[in-house]
Amino acid sequence: MLRWIRHADTPQAARWRITRFINHIGSGLQPTALLDPVRRALGTVATHTERIVQRWRSSHSNARLEALNGIFQAARARARGYRSTATYITIIYLLAAPLPDILKST
């Protein structure tokens, strides 16, 4: 059902699907301690419904942040042994800068 929520076309449809998901799963849970993690997960989804719905209003994704994190990790691995923050920043620029485009322009 979570995939069903993700395929909503509008923010209103997503909010409706999230509400249906929480009500449907919540009504079928038996009151046992074994299902407490599921109840906690439903509570988390219910708490963050507005943030989940903002996904449909925003064009941002997590992909750009993950790409930047990969660049930072590579720079950290290459800057090992250097003690200067400036050197670390320089390596990040060298890894992330489109150098072939710069070299073509000169």
Buried (B, 14 or more C-beta within 10 A) or exposed (E): EEEEBEEBEEBEBBBEBBEEBBEEBEEEEEEEEEEEEEEEEBEEBBEEBEEBBEBBEEEEEEEEEEEEEEBBEBBEEBBEEEEEEEBBEBBBEEBBEEEEEEEEEE
